[in-house]
């Protein structure tokens, strides 16, 4: 299971009908994107876009089965008002989503856009006839035992794994033991394709996850069974360059010195040493795409395949 920089990038997905002798009703998907800085104006903009019928499109008579909501951390202080406002303006049976450093969606001009470092809210409405959806919310500080029976995990989630084809999963960045959580859900729901991401971090006192009309922490998800499944399309990963450095000195959120064996110095000096050892092709890649991976204790992988390989939370520079 791969975790992207931006949650919505991991959700670029195709919904395919499972084989069945009976024809499956057609699914519908509508998306909208707004960059209005005021929350009320953004919600009104989204509702107007989603209610408008494009050429050859009929307005669905029934509420959507699932609404996926992703908003930039610029709305963090207003996050608790977001879902109640959306639910009043846009009909959908289930709501789930999270904050992010950037959001993508189809704007009013009909073109896909990506918004970073600015206000942005994306809403995707899914009509999935014949699908069975079950939302769940998990507190991440008390996981079942990974060495125990899988029934403990399914009881914790509150859903039988029989017939579950797919799982959407979003995790708060403050959730401990993220890899254990993912491993446990793989253990309990081995046949389910799992896609999602880690929510964007913000400074507000509440969580980063959207669950029906609540803002929560831990993890939230949606189990999909019945006539539809998710075929995940995984975003391209990052190629590491240079050694793994330890932070030797820092003041608040400013890193002052790094160390890797005998090599040490300021972050800029260490980066310059790495760049000097790259070939021309690698230097050209660095000019356009440079990322930083941060390994934390609660991101350490288990001793299965890569015994000492840390899992990195990747951020753009």
C-alpha positions in Angstrom: 0.0 0.0 0.0 1.5 3.3 -1.1 1.0 6.7 0.7 1.2 9.7 -1.6 2.1 13.4 -1.0 -1.4 14.5 -1.6 -4.3 12.3 -0.7 -6.3 12.8 -3.8 -3.4 11.8 -6.1 -3.7 8.3 -4.6 -7.4 8.3 -5.5 -7.0 8.6 -9.2 -9.0 5.4 -9.7 -11.1 3.5 -12.1 -14.4 1.9 -10.9 -15.0 -1.4 -12.7 -18.0 -3.7 -12.5 -17.4 -7.2 -11.2 -18.4 -10.0 -13.5 -22.1 -10.7 -13.3 -24.6 -12.4 -15.6 -27.0 -9.4 -15.1 -26.2 -5.9 -16.4 -25.0 -3.5 -13.8 -26.7 0.0 -13.7 -24.4 2.7 -14.8 -22.3 4.6 -12.2 -21.9 8.4 -12.2 -19.2 10.6 -10.9 -19.2 14.4 -10.6 -16.4 16.5 -9.2 -16.1 20.2 -8.4 -13.2 22.4 -7.2 -13.4 25.8 -5.6 -10.6 28.2 -4.4 -12.9 30.8 -2.8 -11.2 31.9 0.4 -14.4 32.3 2.4 -15.9 28.9 3.4 -19.5 29.8 2.7 -18.6 31.1 -0.7 -16.6 28.0 -1.5 -19.5 25.7 -0.5 -22.0 27.7 -2.6 -19.5 27.5 -5.5 -19.2 23.8 -5.2 -22.9 23.2 -4.9 -23.6 25.3 -8.0 -21.0 23.3 -10.0 -22.3 19.9 -8.9 -25.9 20.8 -9.6 -25.2 22.0 -13.1 -25.8 19.5 -15.9 -23.3 19.4 -18.6 -24.0 18.7 -22.3 -25.7 15.3 -22.6 -25.7 14.9 -18.9 -28.9 14.3 -16.9 -29.2 15.4 -13.3 -29.3 12.2 -11.1 -32.6 12.0 -9.3 -31.2 10.3 -6.2 -28.6 11.6 -3.7 -25.1 10.4 -4.3 -24.0 7.2 -2.5 -20.6 8.7 -1.4 -19.1 12.1 -1.3 -15.3 12.5 -1.1 -14.1 15.8 0.3 -10.6 17.1 0.3 -9.7 20.6 1.5 -6.5 22.5 1.9 -5.2 23.3 5.4 -6.0 27.0 4.8 -9.5 26.1 6.1 -8.2 24.4 9.2 -9.8 26.8 11.6 -13.2 26.5 9.8 -13.0 22.7 9.3 -15.7 21.9 11.9 -18.2 24.0 9.9 -17.3 22.5 6.5 -19.3 19.2 6.5 -22.5 20.7 8.0 -22.5 23.4 5.3 -21.8 20.9 2.5 -24.5 18.4 3.8 -27.1 21.2 3.7 -26.2 22.2 0.1 -25.3 18.9 -1.5 -27.3 15.6 -1.1 -25.2 12.5 -0.4 -25.7 9.5 1.8 -22.1 9.2 3.1 -19.3 11.7 3.5 -15.6 11.1 4.0 -12.4 13.0 3.4 -9.5 14.8 4.9 -7.2 17.9 4.7 -4.2 18.1 2.4 -1.3 20.3 1.4 -2.9 20.4 -2.1 -6.2 19.4 -3.7 -7.1 18.4 -7.3 -10.5 18.5 -9.0 -12.5 19.6 -12.0 -13.2 23.4 -11.8 -16.1 25.4 -13.2 -14.3 25.7 -16.5 -14.5 21.9 -17.0 -10.7 21.4 -16.7 -8.8 19.5 -14.0 -6.7 21.8 -11.8 -4.4 21.3 -8.8 -4.3 23.9 -6.1 -1.3 24.1 -3.7 -0.3 26.6 -1.0 -3.7 28.3 -1.4 -7.4 27.7 -0.3 -9.0 24.9 -2.2 -11.9 22.4 -1.6 -12.6 19.4 -3.9 -15.8 17.4 -3.8 -16.4 14.2 -5.8 -19.9 12.6 -5.8 -20.2 8.9 -6.6 -23.4 7.1 -7.6 -22.6 3.4 -7.4 -25.8 1.3 -8.0 -25.6 -2.1 -6.4 -22.6 -1.2 -4.1 -22.7 -1.6 -0.4 -20.8 1.1 1.5 -19.9 1.0 5.2 -18.0 3.9 6.8 -15.9 3.4 9.9 -13.8 5.6 12.2 -10.9 4.2 14.3 -9.0 5.6 17.3 -5.4 5.0 16.5 -4.0 4.8 20.1 -5.3 1.3 21.0 -4.8 -1.2 18.2 -5.7 -4.8 18.4 -2.8 -7.3 18.7 -1.2 -8.1 15.4 -0.3 -11.6 16.7 -3.9 -12.2 17.8 -6.8 -13.5 15.7 -8.0 -11.4 12.7 -11.5 -11.4 14.3 -10.3 -8.8 16.8 -9.5 -6.4 13.9 -12.8 -7.0 12.1 -14.7 -6.5 15.4 -12.7 -3.2 15.9 -13.7 -2.0 12.5 -17.2 -3.3 12.9 -17.6 -5.0 9.5 -17.3 -8.6 8.2 -14.6 -9.0 5.5 -16.8 -11.3 3.4 -17.5 -9.7 0.1 -15.4 -6.5 0.8 -13.6 -5.7 -2.5 -12.1 -2.3 -1.7 -11.3 0.1 1.1 -10.8 3.8 1.2 -8.6 4.8 4.1 -7.4 8.2 5.4 -5.2 8.6 8.5 -4.5 11.6 10.7 -0.8 12.5 10.7 -0.8 12.4 14.5 -2.0 8.8 14.6 0.7 6.5 16.2 1.8 3.2 14.7 0.5 3.9 11.2 2.3 0.9 9.7 0.8 -1.4 12.3 -2.6 0.0 11.6 -2.2 -0.7 7.8 -0.8 -4.1 8.5 -3.7 -5.0 10.8 -6.3 -3.9 8.2 -4.4 -6.0 5.6 -4.6 -8.9 8.0 -8.3 -8.5 8.6 -9.3 -7.6 5.0 -6.8 -9.4 2.8 -9.0 -9.4 -0.3 -9.7 -5.6 -0.2 -7.7 -3.2 -2.4 -6.8 -0.3 -0.1 -6.2 3.2 -1.3 -6.0 6.5 0.6 -3.4 8.7 2.3 -2.2 10.6 5.3 -4.0 13.8 5.8 -2.3 17.2 5.7 -1.1 18.5 9.0 -2.3 21.8 10.5 -2.0 23.8 13.7 -5.7 23.7 14.8 -6.6 21.8 18.0 -8.9 19.3 16.2 -8.2 16.4 13.9 -7.7 16.4 10.1 -10.3 13.8 9.0 -13.8 14.3 7.8 -16.4 11.7 8.7 -20.1 12.4 7.9 -20.6 15.6 9.9 -17.6 15.3 12.2 -14.0 16.3 12.3 -12.0 13.4 13.9 -8.5 12.0 14.4 -7.2 8.5 14.2 -8.3 6.9 10.9 -11.5 6.9 8.8 -12.5 4.6 6.0 -15.1 3.3 3.7 -15.6 -0.4 2.8 -17.0 -1.1 -0.6 -18.7 -4.4 -1.5 -21.4 -5.5 -3.9 -21.3 -4.7 -7.6 -18.3 -2.3 -7.7 -14.6 -2.3 -6.8 -11.7 0.2 -7.0 -8.8 -0.5 -9.3 -6.0 1.6 -7.8 -3.6 3.6 -9.9 -0.5 4.2 -7.7 1.4 7.5 -8.1 5.1 7.3 -9.0 7.5 7.2 -6.0 10.7 9.0 -5.2 14.3 7.8 -5.9 16.6 8.4 -2.9 19.9 10.3 -3.3 22.7 10.5 -0.8 22.9 8.9 2.7 20.3 9.0 5.5 21.1 11.9 7.8 20.3 12.3 11.5 19.3 15.6 12.9 22.1 16.6 15.2 20.9 20.1 16.2 17.6 21.9 15.7 15.8 24.9 17.2 12.0 24.5 17.1 11.2 23.6 13.5 14.5 24.8 12.1 17.2 22.1 11.4 20.7 23.5 12.0 23.0 20.6 11.7 22.9 17.1 10.1 25.2 14.0 10.5 25.7 10.8 8.6 28.7 8.9 9.9 31.7 11.1 9.5 29.9 13.5 7.3 28.2 16.5 9.1 27.3 20.1 8.5 24.5 22.5 7.9 21.6 21.2 5.7 22.7 23.4 2.8 26.3 22.1 3.0 25.1 18.5 3.2 22.8 19.0 0.2 25.7 20.6 -1.8 27.9 17.6 -1.1 25.1 15.3 -2.4 24.6 17.3 -5.5 28.3 17.3 -6.3 28.2 13.5 -6.5 25.3 13.3 -9.0 25.6 12.7 -12.7 24.2 15.3 -15.2 20.9 13.4 -15.7 20.3 13.3 -11.9 21.1 16.9 -11.5 18.5 17.8 -14.2 15.9 15.8 -12.3 16.8 17.6 -9.0 16.3 21.0 -10.7 12.6 20.2 -11.2 11.7 17.7 -8.4 13.4 17.7 -5.0 11.8 16.0 -2.1 12.7 15.4 1.6 11.9 12.2 3.3 11.5 12.2 7.1 11.7 8.9 9.1 10.0 8.8 12.5 9.9 6.0 15.0 6.2 5.4 14.4 6.9 5.1 10.7 9.4 2.2 11.1 8.6 -0.9 9.1 8.4 -4.3 10.6 11.1 -6.9 10.2 9.5 -8.7 7.3 11.4 -7.9 4.1 13.6 -4.9 4.6 14.8 -5.4 8.1 16.3 -2.0 8.8 14.6 0.0 6.0 12.8 3.0 7.5 9.5 4.2 6.0 9.8 7.9 5.0 7.1 10.6 5.1 7.9 12.5 1.9 7.4 16.3 1.5 8.2 18.6 -1.4 10.9 21.2 -0.9 
